[in-house]
Amino acid sequence: MRDDGIGVVSTKSGRLDIVTQADTAVEARIRGRLHELRPDDGFFGEESGEAGGSSGIVWAVDPIDGTVNYLYGSPYWAVSLAATAPGPDGTRISVAACVYAPALGAEFTAAAGHPAHRNGTRLRVNDNVPQDKALLSTGFMYDLATRPRVLKDITALSSRIRDFRIGGAAALDICAVAEGRIDGCFQRGLPVWDYAAATLIAAQAGADVRGLGGGAPSSPLLIVAGKDLADTLEPHLV
């Protein structure tokens, strides 16, 4: 679809939060295929919303993470799928995950209790990285009201780390931590379908995945890094 030409068909939370024909087509294909393979599972997609199931498994799906990159012809975008199950505290936890970047030829996979892989090669996060040598990634959400806070975070850390990267696809940024191409990642305002798969992949590669106050990852704050680095970053992000 990208080669044939693609356009914006609608916006969601604001004028910058776009949807292309490919977003809706990919989600419809995934939703239909999952229903064929696992008809008792639930579904929670970015574009088509939620549908219940009886198995206890709900699939969190982002059909194109990095839609603006895709629209502009950048290869840095991915399809993100996570199978989630009820957790002990009533929240949902990811138990199987795939983040697939077709234009990069990269498939990241993991399951609870099993190692994370990229195209079959086992992944491992960078451990014991001192803060002043850390390469971090972050991103800006489409909600303009959140951007000053991200700028405040960048300002607070800019003199304390090696450098920043902003890739425009949160799932791939988190997977980059899993494979050691980035030392750490922090994000604000992410909906669950953006991180449900990638955070499991990072965790199974040895990353510490946390939210506000060291709690579970959530939309207000997500930190992904080796434990020591996460410990030193968190005080600057509260």
C-alpha positions in Angstrom: 0.0 0.0 0.0 2.9 2.4 0.7 4.4 1.8 -2.7 1.0 2.5 -4.3 0.6 5.8 -2.5 -1.0 6.3 0.9 -3.0 9.2 2.4 -4.5 10.3 5.7 -8.1 9.3 6.0 -8.9 10.6 9.5 -7.5 11.9 12.8 -8.2 10.6 16.3 -7.3 12.4 19.5 -6.1 15.5 17.7 -5.2 16.9 14.3 -1.7 15.4 14.5 -2.9 11.8 15.5 -3.5 10.5 12.0 -4.9 7.3 10.5 -4.0 6.0 7.1 -5.8 3.4 4.9 -3.0 1.0 5.8 -3.7 1.3 9.6 -7.3 0.2 9.2 -6.5 -2.5 6.6 -3.7 -4.0 8.7 -5.8 -4.1 11.9 -8.8 -5.7 10.0 -6.5 -8.4 8.6 -5.0 -9.1 12.0 -8.3 -9.1 13.8 -9.8 -11.5 11.2 -6.9 -13.9 11.3 -6.8 -14.0 15.1 -10.5 -14.7 15.1 -9.9 -17.7 12.8 -7.0 -19.0 14.9 -8.3 -18.2 18.4 -12.0 -17.5 18.3 -12.4 -17.4 22.0 -9.8 -14.6 22.6 -10.7 -11.0 23.1 -9.3 -8.1 21.0 -8.2 -4.6 21.8 -7.0 -2.6 18.8 -5.9 0.9 18.3 -8.3 1.5 15.3 -11.3 -0.7 15.9 -11.6 -0.8 19.7 -12.4 -3.7 22.0 -14.2 -7.0 21.6 -14.7 -9.5 24.5 -13.8 -13.2 24.6 -14.2 -16.1 26.9 -10.6 -17.5 27.1 -9.2 -14.7 29.3 -6.7 -13.8 26.6 -7.0 -10.3 25.0 -4.8 -9.3 22.1 -3.5 -5.7 22.3 -2.7 -4.6 18.7 -1.2 -1.6 17.2 -1.4 -2.1 13.4 1.2 0.5 12.6 3.3 1.9 15.3 5.0 5.0 13.8 2.3 5.9 11.4 3.9 9.3 10.6 7.2 7.6 9.7 5.2 5.2 7.5 3.4 8.1 5.8 6.7 9.9 5.1 8.4 6.8 3.7 10.7 6.1 6.7 11.3 2.4 7.3 11.1 2.9 11.1 7.6 1.6 11.8 6.3 -1.7 13.0 3.2 -3.9 13.7 2.8 -4.7 17.4 0.8 -7.6 18.9 0.7 -8.8 22.5 -1.4 -11.6 24.1 -2.4 -10.4 27.5 -3.8 -12.3 30.5 -5.3 -11.3 33.9 -2.6 -10.4 36.4 -2.6 -11.1 40.1 -3.6 -7.5 41.0 -6.4 -7.3 38.5 -4.3 -5.6 35.8 -3.5 -7.3 32.5 0.0 -8.7 31.8 1.6 -9.6 28.5 2.4 -13.3 28.0 3.4 -13.4 24.4 4.6 -10.7 22.0 5.7 -9.9 18.5 6.9 -6.6 17.1 7.5 -6.8 13.4 9.2 -4.1 11.3 8.7 -5.3 7.7 10.7 -2.5 6.0 13.7 -3.3 8.3 13.3 -7.1 8.1 13.2 -7.3 11.9 10.9 -9.6 13.9 11.2 -9.3 17.7 9.5 -12.0 19.8 9.2 -13.1 23.4 7.0 -15.0 25.7 6.7 -15.0 29.5 9.4 -17.2 30.9 11.3 -17.5 27.6 14.1 -15.4 26.1 13.6 -12.5 23.6 14.8 -12.8 20.1 15.3 -10.8 16.9 15.0 -13.0 13.8 16.0 -16.0 16.0 19.0 -14.3 17.7 18.7 -14.0 21.4 18.6 -10.5 22.8 20.3 -9.0 25.9 20.0 -5.5 27.3 23.1 -3.5 28.0 23.9 -3.9 31.7 25.8 -1.7 34.2 25.7 1.4 31.9 26.7 4.5 33.9 24.3 7.4 33.5 26.9 9.7 31.9 27.6 7.0 29.2 23.9 6.2 28.5 22.3 6.6 25.1 18.6 7.2 25.6 15.5 7.4 23.5 12.2 9.2 24.0 9.3 10.6 22.0 6.6 13.2 21.7 2.9 12.2 21.8 0.3 13.8 19.6 -1.2 15.5 22.6 0.5 18.9 22.5 -0.2 19.5 26.2 2.2 16.7 27.1 5.2 18.0 25.1 6.4 20.6 27.6 6.8 17.8 30.2 8.9 15.8 27.7 11.0 18.9 27.0 11.5 19.3 30.8 12.6 15.6 31.0 15.1 16.2 28.2 16.4 19.3 29.8 16.8 17.5 33.2 18.8 14.7 31.6 20.7 16.4 28.7 23.8 17.2 30.8 23.8 13.9 32.6 23.8 11.4 29.7 25.7 10.6 26.4 22.9 11.6 24.0 19.3 11.3 23.0 17.5 9.7 20.0 13.9 10.2 18.9 12.9 7.6 16.5 9.1 8.1 16.2 8.1 4.5 16.9 7.9 3.7 20.6 7.7 -0.1 20.1 10.9 -0.1 18.1 12.6 2.2 20.6 11.8 -0.2 23.4 13.0 -3.2 21.3 16.2 -1.3 20.6 16.8 -1.4 24.4 16.2 -5.1 24.3 18.9 -5.6 21.7 21.4 -3.1 23.1 21.2 -0.5 20.3 19.9 2.0 23.0 20.7 1.9 26.7 17.4 3.1 27.9 14.1 4.5 26.9 11.5 6.7 28.6 8.1 7.6 27.3 5.0 9.6 28.5 1.5 9.3 27.3 1.7 5.9 25.6 -1.5 3.9 25.2 -1.2 0.3 26.1 -1.1 -1.0 22.5 2.1 0.9 21.9 4.0 -0.8 24.7 2.3 -4.1 25.6 4.4 -6.2 23.2 7.7 -4.3 23.3 7.9 -4.2 27.1 7.6 -8.0 27.4 10.4 -8.3 24.8 12.6 -5.9 26.7 11.8 -7.6 30.0 12.7 -11.0 28.7 16.0 -9.5 27.4 16.8 -8.5 30.9 15.5 -4.9 31.0 13.8 -3.3 34.1 10.4 -2.1 33.0 8.7 0.3 35.4 6.2 3.2 35.7 5.7 5.9 38.2 7.2 5.2 41.6 8.7 2.0 40.4 5.3 0.5 39.7 3.9 -1.1 36.7 4.4 0.6 33.3 1.5 2.9 32.4 0.6 5.8 30.2 1.9 8.5 32.6 5.4 7.2 32.6 7.3 4.3 31.1 11.0 3.6 31.8 12.9 0.7 30.1 16.6 0.1 30.9 19.0 -2.1 32.8 18.1 -1.9 36.5 21.0 0.2 37.6 20.4 2.7 34.8 16.7 2.8 35.5 17.4 3.5 39.2 19.5 6.5 38.3 17.1 7.8 35.6 13.9 7.6 37.6 14.6 10.5 40.1 15.0 12.9 37.2 11.6 11.8 35.7 9.3 12.0 38.6 
